[in-house]
Amino acid sequence: MLLKNQIALITGSGRGIGRAIAQLFAKQGAAVFLAARTEKELAAVAKEISGSGGTAEYADADLAQEAACVHVVAAAREKFGRIDILVNNAGQYGPLVPIEEYPLAEFDKVIAVHLRAAFLLSKLVLEEMYTRGSGVILNISSISAKAAYSWGSGYAAAKAGMLGLTRVTAAEAARKGVRVNAICPGPVSETRMSKELGADLAKRLGISPEEQLAGFLNGLLQGRAQTADEIARAALFLCSDQASAIVGQSINVDGGVAFY
Ligand SMILES: NC(=O)c1ccc[n+]([C@@H]2O[C@H](COP(=O)([O-])OP(=O)(O)OC[C@H]3O[C@@H](n4cnc5c(N)ncnc54)[C@H](OP(=O)(O)O)[C@@H]3O)[C@@H](O)[C@H]2O)c1
């Protein structure tokens, strides 16, 4: 077991990639604390995990709000006593519109859930990790941080910001025993966010969602989508001691789209 006796706080873990990470981490011995807005989804994931012998607790919270980030960290500590691993995964794509039409309030919301929450949650757990001299933070960014796609300025800016945040946090934390890295997934077509984005893109392009997906996947070296489980396996590696010398990096798990 790669995460025996570890406590992991995983945001956006009611479905999709976060759920896959929580399930895999729990299988590998971690007690997981789940957080997202939809209580019903969190309860279902916690039940799946405890049903297969794992340990999971959860709190529903809108992580775009500072008070909710504080609440989630306090709740995780109350249940499990500490936080060894933080995975900043919660997020939404936001509107699919050109910059001149992008509402400022929506831009702020997208930045808040991806970048601001990752900053806040890191701020809230680092001191405890420094005191112990160990810990891991993993930020789930995107190939949108590295490629150039139209109509998602808030999302791309937030995800690119997360890579800057990853490097600065890693620089400050590395000699205090804490490793900080990021994953840039490509299209994980099974998730709600991906399906909604595909449908919106297809509408904008005047093609079917199937055509849109096929065209996008054709641009990947492997020519196929990634699965949530493939992202979770990369997350497991980066959060385990197997990655003990990997610090401040962003690892593309994208089937071959970005090459830096
Ligand atoms: N799917 C892809 O192709 C892809 C590619 C690259 C990167 N990513 C990134 O992977 C992460 C997970 O996405 P996914 O594809 O798994 O999408 P998803 O299935 O829609 O899951 C998103 C998760 O984030 C939670 N969330 C959203 N807004 C939140 C908020 N304000 N506060 C708390 N939780 C919130 C959602 O729960 P609630 O709605 O209940 O709050 C849900 O649990 C995101 O950061 C996304 O940007 C995805």
The ligand as an SDF file (V2000), in Angstrom:
LIG
                    3D

 48 52  0  0  0  0  0  0  0  0999 V2000
  -12.4340   16.3290  -17.4700 N   0  0  0  0  0  0  0  0  0  0  0  0
  -11.4150   16.8760  -18.1130 C   0  0  0  0  0  0  0  0  0  0  0  0
  -11.2910   16.7190  -19.3250 O   0  0  0  0  0  0  0  0  0  0  0  0
  -10.3740   17.6800  -17.3690 C   0  0  0  0  0  0  0  0  0  0  0  0
   -9.2100   18.0140  -18.0350 C   0  0  0  0  0  0  0  0  0  0  0  0
   -8.2360   18.7630  -17.3920 C   0  0  0  0  0  0  0  0  0  0  0  0
   -8.4330   19.1460  -16.0730 C   0  0  0  0  0  0  0  0  0  0  0  0
   -9.5810   18.8010  -15.4430 N   0  0  0  0  0  0  0  0  0  0  0  0
   -9.7560   19.2720  -14.0510 C   0  0  0  0  0  0  0  0  0  0  0  0
  -10.0480   18.1650  -13.2150 O   0  0  0  0  0  0  0  0  0  0  0  0
  -10.7950   18.6250  -12.0880 C   0  0  0  0  0  0  0  0  0  0  0  0
  -12.0050   17.7210  -11.9110 C   0  0  0  0  0  0  0  0  0  0  0  0
  -12.8700   17.8680  -13.0290 O   0  0  0  0  0  0  0  0  0  0  0  0
  -13.8120   16.6940  -13.5730 P   0  0  0  0  0  0  0  0  0  0  0  0
  -13.5650   16.5910  -15.0200 O   0  0  0  0  0  0  0  0  0  0  0  0
  -13.6900   15.5160  -12.7070 O   0  0  0  0  0  0  0  0  0  0  0  0
  -15.2380   17.4220  -13.4370 O   0  0  0  0  0  0  0  0  0  0  0  0
  -16.5610   17.0480  -12.6040 P   0  0  0  0  0  0  0  0  0  0  0  0
  -16.8960   15.6260  -12.7660 O   0  0  0  0  0  0  0  0  0  0  0  0
  -17.5490   18.0870  -12.9970 O   0  0  0  0  0  0  0  0  0  0  0  0
  -16.0980   17.2510  -11.0810 O   0  0  0  0  0  0  0  0  0  0  0  0
  -15.8250   18.5080  -10.5400 C   0  0  0  0  0  0  0  0  0  0  0  0
  -15.8310   18.4000   -9.0260 C   0  0  0  0  0  0  0  0  0  0  0  0
  -15.5280   19.6860   -8.4720 O   0  0  0  0  0  0  0  0  0  0  0  0
  -16.5630   20.0690   -7.5790 C   0  0  0  0  0  0  0  0  0  0  0  0
  -16.7530   21.5150   -7.5580 N   0  0  0  0  0  0  0  0  0  0  0  0
  -17.0350   22.3420   -8.5980 C   0  0  0  0  0  0  0  0  0  0  0  0
  -17.1890   23.5980   -8.1680 N   0  0  0  0  0  0  0  0  0  0  0  0
  -16.9930   23.5740   -6.8120 C   0  0  0  0  0  0  0  0  0  0  0  0
  -17.0280   24.5580   -5.7970 C   0  0  0  0  0  0  0  0  0  0  0  0
  -17.3000   25.8450   -6.0510 N   0  0  0  0  0  0  0  0  0  0  0  0
  -16.7600   24.1840   -4.5190 N   0  0  0  0  0  0  0  0  0  0  0  0
  -16.5020   22.8820   -4.2310 C   0  0  0  0  0  0  0  0  0  0  0  0
  -16.4580   21.9070   -5.1570 N   0  0  0  0  0  0  0  0  0  0  0  0
  -16.7030   22.2610   -6.4340 C   0  0  0  0  0  0  0  0  0  0  0  0
  -17.8010   19.3460   -8.1320 C   0  0  0  0  0  0  0  0  0  0  0  0
  -18.8100   19.1560   -7.1680 O   0  0  0  0  0  0  0  0  0  0  0  0
  -20.0420   20.1460   -6.9500 P   0  0  0  0  0  0  0  0  0  0  0  0
  -20.5260   20.5900   -8.2970 O   0  0  0  0  0  0  0  0  0  0  0  0
  -20.9940   19.3060   -6.1900 O   0  0  0  0  0  0  0  0  0  0  0  0
  -19.5060   21.2800   -6.1250 O   0  0  0  0  0  0  0  0  0  0  0  0
  -17.1960   18.0060   -8.4950 C   0  0  0  0  0  0  0  0  0  0  0  0
  -17.0750   17.1700   -7.3710 O   0  0  0  0  0  0  0  0  0  0  0  0
  -11.1510   20.0910  -12.3600 C   0  0  0  0  0  0  0  0  0  0  0  0
  -10.2600   20.9350  -11.6840 O   0  0  0  0  0  0  0  0  0  0  0  0
  -10.9330   20.2090  -13.8500 C   0  0  0  0  0  0  0  0  0  0  0  0
  -10.6370   21.5230  -14.2480 O   0  0  0  0  0  0  0  0  0  0  0  0
  -10.5680   18.0730  -16.0480 C   0  0  0  0  0  0  0  0  0  0  0  0
  1  2  1  0
  2  3  2  0
  2  4  1  0
  4  5  1  0
  4 48  2  0
  5  6  2  0
  6  7  1  0
  7  8  2  0
  8  9  1  0
  8 48  1  0
  9 10  1  0
  9 46  1  0
 10 11  1  0
 11 12  1  0
 11 44  1  0
 12 13  1  0
 13 14  1  0
 14 15  2  0
 14 16  1  0
 14 17  1  0
 17 18  1  0
 18 19  2  0
 18 20  1  0
 18 21  1  0
 21 22  1  0
 22 23  1  0
 23 24  1  0
 23 42  1  0
 24 25  1  0
 25 26  1  0
 25 36  1  0
 26 27  1  0
 26 35  1  0
 27 28  2  0
 28 29  1  0
 29 30  1  0
 29 35  2  0
 30 31  1  0
 30 32  2  0
 32 33  1  0
 33 34  2  0
 34 35  1  0
 36 37  1  0
 36 42  1  0
 37 38  1  0
 38 39  2  0
 38 40  1  0
 38 41  1  0
 42 43  1  0
 44 45  1  0
 44 46  1  0
 46 47  1  0
M  CHG  2   8   1  16  -1
M  END
$$$$
